[in-house]
Amino acid sequence: MNPIISELEKEHAKQSIDDFRVGDTVDVHVRIIEGEKERIQVFNGVVIAMNKGGINANFTVRRLVSGEGVERVFPFHAPRVEKVEVRRRGRTRRAKLYYLRGRIGKATRLKEESRPSRALAKAKK
């Protein structure tokens, strides 16, 4: 890879990425700029996909609004994404949860997993 491009990627990449996986229910805090005002808007939903690829890594969050499915793709390293809070850890056996698109209501729920966070596991070492 070109050393100039890799230096730019290191410069713009976030140092700490939040600990979440596919299947987790998350709150994504996004900075919204309206005119000269700036505010934080929360988008909550289930992470249905993660695409890793260095600076181009992103994740897709899906939620239901008035019975209609809404999906949004967030880049991991975007400056507008303030933080990602994990509300609930979901147990899954797949990397992509696209099958949730065809489900509505209670059928979209995932079983909850009680796994310790990676931050706690690193602290114990």
C-alpha positions as CSV (number, residue, x, y, z in Angstrom):
1,M,0.0,0.0,0.0
2,N,1.1,3.5,-0.6
3,P,2.9,4.9,2.5
4,I,1.4,8.4,2.0
5,I,-2.2,7.0,2.0
6,S,-1.5,4.8,5.1
7,E,-0.2,7.8,7.0
8,L,-3.3,9.7,6.2
9,E,-5.5,6.8,7.3
10,K,-3.6,6.6,10.6
11,E,-4.1,10.3,11.1
12,H,-7.8,10.3,10.6
13,A,-8.7,7.0,12.3
14,K,-10.2,7.0,15.8
15,Q,-7.9,5.6,18.5
16,S,-10.6,3.9,20.5
17,I,-13.5,2.0,18.9
18,D,-16.5,1.1,21.0
19,D,-17.0,-2.6,21.9
20,F,-20.0,-4.0,20.1
21,R,-20.9,-6.8,17.8
22,V,-23.6,-7.8,15.3
23,G,-26.8,-8.5,17.1
24,D,-26.3,-5.9,19.8
25,T,-28.9,-3.2,20.4
26,V,-27.0,0.1,20.4
27,D,-27.6,3.8,20.8
28,V,-25.5,5.7,18.2
29,H,-24.9,9.3,19.2
30,V,-24.6,11.4,16.0
31,R,-23.6,15.1,15.8
32,I,-26.2,16.9,13.7
33,I,-25.5,20.4,12.3
34,E,-28.5,22.6,11.4
35,G,-27.5,26.0,10.2
36,E,-25.2,27.3,12.9
37,K,-26.7,25.1,15.7
38,E,-25.2,21.8,16.6
39,R,-26.8,19.0,18.6
40,I,-26.5,15.3,19.3
41,Q,-29.2,12.9,17.9
42,V,-29.5,9.3,19.1
43,F,-30.3,6.6,16.6
44,N,-31.1,3.3,18.4
45,G,-31.5,-0.1,16.9
46,V,-29.9,-3.5,16.2
47,V,-26.6,-3.8,14.5
48,I,-27.3,-6.1,11.5
49,A,-24.0,-5.9,9.7
50,M,-20.4,-4.8,10.2
51,N,-17.9,-4.3,7.3
52,K,-14.3,-3.9,8.4
53,G,-11.7,-2.5,6.1
54,G,-9.4,-0.1,7.9
55,I,-10.5,3.5,7.5
56,N,-13.5,2.5,5.4
57,A,-15.0,0.2,8.2
58,N,-18.7,0.7,8.8
59,F,-21.7,-0.8,10.6
60,T,-25.4,-0.9,9.8
61,V,-28.1,-0.3,12.4
62,R,-31.8,-1.2,11.9
63,R,-34.8,-0.1,13.8
64,L,-38.6,0.0,13.3
65,V,-40.3,3.4,13.2
66,S,-44.1,3.3,12.9
67,G,-44.0,-0.2,11.6
68,E,-41.5,0.8,8.8
69,G,-37.9,-0.5,8.9
70,V,-35.2,2.1,8.8
71,E,-31.6,1.3,8.3
72,R,-28.6,3.6,8.6
73,V,-24.9,2.9,7.8
74,F,-22.4,4.6,10.1
75,P,-18.6,4.7,9.4
76,F,-16.5,3.7,12.4
77,H,-14.1,6.5,12.0
78,A,-16.5,9.4,11.1
79,P,-16.0,12.5,13.2
80,R,-19.8,13.0,13.4
81,V,-20.3,9.7,15.3
82,E,-19.7,10.7,18.9
83,K,-20.1,7.4,20.7
84,V,-21.9,4.0,20.5
85,E,-23.6,2.8,23.7
86,V,-24.5,-0.9,24.0
87,R,-28.0,-1.2,25.4
88,R,-28.4,-5.0,25.1
89,R,-26.1,-7.8,23.9
90,G,-27.7,-10.1,21.4
91,R,-26.7,-13.7,20.8
92,T,-26.3,-14.6,17.2
93,R,-24.8,-17.3,15.0
94,R,-24.4,-15.2,11.9
95,A,-22.2,-12.4,10.7
96,K,-25.0,-10.6,8.9
97,L,-28.6,-10.4,10.2
98,Y,-30.3,-9.5,6.9
99,Y,-33.1,-12.0,7.7
100,L,-34.5,-9.4,10.2
101,R,-35.6,-7.3,7.3
102,G,-38.4,-9.7,6.6
103,R,-39.7,-9.8,10.1
104,I,-41.9,-7.5,12.1
105,G,-42.9,-7.1,15.7
106,K,-41.7,-9.6,18.3
107,A,-40.1,-11.8,15.6
108,T,-37.3,-9.3,15.3
109,R,-36.1,-9.9,18.9
110,L,-32.8,-11.7,19.5
111,K,-31.9,-13.7,22.6
112,E,-29.9,-11.8,25.1
113,E,-26.3,-12.9,25.8
114,S,-24.6,-12.3,29.1
115,R,-21.0,-11.9,27.9
116,P,-18.6,-9.7,29.7
117,S,-17.3,-6.7,27.8
118,R,-13.8,-6.9,26.3
119,A,-12.8,-3.9,28.4
120,L,-13.3,-6.0,31.6
121,A,-11.5,-8.9,30.2
122,K,-8.5,-6.8,29.3
123,A,-8.5,-5.2,32.8
124,K,-8.4,-8.6,34.5
125,K,-5.2,-9.5,32.5
